Amino acid sequence: MLPRRGFELSLVLLFGGLLDYWLDIHRAQIIGPAGRLLHLGLGLGLAAIVASLSRFLRRGPDCARAEETLSLAIALPGMLVFGLFLRSLISSENPLVYDYVPYAFDGLLGFQPSFLIARTVDSWKPLRILLYIVYFHLPLWMSLAQILVTRHPNRALNQPVLAYLVVAALGPLLYAYLPAVGIRVLCGEVYPHGPWPPVPDPVRVVEAPLYFPRNAMPSLHLAWILTSFWALRRFNSRIRMVGGALVFLTILSTFNVGDHYLIDLVIAVPFALCCHGLSTFSHPGRNRLRAISILYGSTTTLAWLSVMRYTPNLALDNPPLTLASLALTVAGALILQSRLGEASPSSRQVLQVEASLPDDTRPTIDDVGGGP
């Protein structure tokens, strides 16, 4: 995000690389070679933060941008620490979990999609490794979306980091409302290769050890990657294609790595819409749609969680109606998100605005999404 300077970059790479090496030799030996690769980067990140702090303290021409970079450097790790604290707090306060409820909702399809998808992914090691990388490097994809928006503000629909923070703040509250630990904990060793257990009748809450995090419903991984992807709507097709691929791979990884139920992903879509709407910039052409999106996303999310918590058998006794309603919930959220992105200045107007910028801040026409 900051203008590159050769000497400073060399120092960041040198000291960041040494710090990464020191951290690596002190990591738990049970982490394999592939896992160690997934943990690299912390040293470089810390060295880059020091460099940004140095620019900020010098009060030079990069001071404002350095302040912005430092804010992100604090916000994103701070979000992770805050989320982990809330997860541990939620687990200690909820010994009973509702896992049989999402398991039963998935079973309305006549099979268990989590089993089938995770089993298919596990059968091909290169795909399994790729999904681990995508899943555990989610903060990187989120940060890249924020960097693109920061560098090209005239194409931004919203402030992605605000959406990320809203997801982080509201998600644990939903975990507390409908605590669940995930399908691998529920089904044990039979997941994903063994036959899936039958759905109990009636569904019931069960006790789970407190060391299992209550973080299944909804999938915050999917909510975060969706808000990242939606923030890039007005960028070029190549960027959106990469973003769409990351969304698809994240969906697969939530089964293979995250041990989610399918219903977790379904509920994550309107939840992400609500958070995306809250972070969307105010504009006369989109304010009404923005309010509708926030209301729709929050209402449908809470409505489905309430049904699963208080009257699950009512929904489970009517499979066609329940499945159709869930499909309409997702379709409605995606339609509203699409219209929210369209209710903004046209690409021609964006080009006119950018044409008035100084040459050193003007992006190339190839970078602008959409047609003339």
Secondary structure, DSSP 8 states (H G I E B T S, - for coil): -----HHHHHHHHHHHHHHHHHHHHTS-TTS-HHHHHHTTTHHHHHHHHHHHHHHHHHT-TTHHHHHHHHHHHHHHHHHHHHHHHHHHHHHHH--EE-THHHHHHHHTTSS-HHHHHHHHHHT-HHHHHHHHHHHHTHHHHHHHHHHHHHH-GGG-SB-HHHHHHHHHHHHHHHHHHS----HHHHHGGGTTTS------SS---EE--TTS----SS-HHHHHHHHHHHTTTTB-HHHHHHHHHHHHHHHHHHHHTS---HHHHHHHHHHHHHHHHHHB---TTTHHHHHHHHHHHHHHHHHHHHHHHH-HHHHHT-HHHHHHHHHHHHHHHHHHHHHHHHSS--HHHHHHHHHTS-GGG---GGGB-S--
